[in-house]
Amino acid sequence: MRSPPLPHLREAVAGAPTHDARVVAAAGGELVALASLVDCGPAAGELAVLVEDRWQRRGLGLRIARLLLARACERGLRRVDCHVLADNVAALSLCRALGAAIPPARLGTVSAHVALDPCGGRLRRPLHVTERTLR
């Protein structure tokens, strides 16, 4: 992604605050990453992450995804899904780093599932999440 499409950005930041969560990352006054978590039903959510090309493979997508998974735990979600193109190696790697179960696929879309611990609102694997405001 060179930069987030403006309509997608508007939609992502205008979600319902009680059911959606968003994280944006900026550097030098420019948006470089965007992630969103949408509640999709009883105890389930969907995670989406976009990182600008120049900022990929630096761990930024993982950091903002972990931040949203922590929010999912706080809300009592038990599972978060990520839908990824089967040939998107970087996105599949991100899902694996989050602890997702990924079914094998060669074509089309893969639905990866991150299981969250319903007891105590914690991930089954510990996360190290930091949150700061980039100016």
Helices and strands as residue ranges (DSSP letters): H 6-13, E 20-27, E 30-41, E 44-51, G 53-55, H 60-74, E 79-85, H 89-97, E 109-117, E 122-123
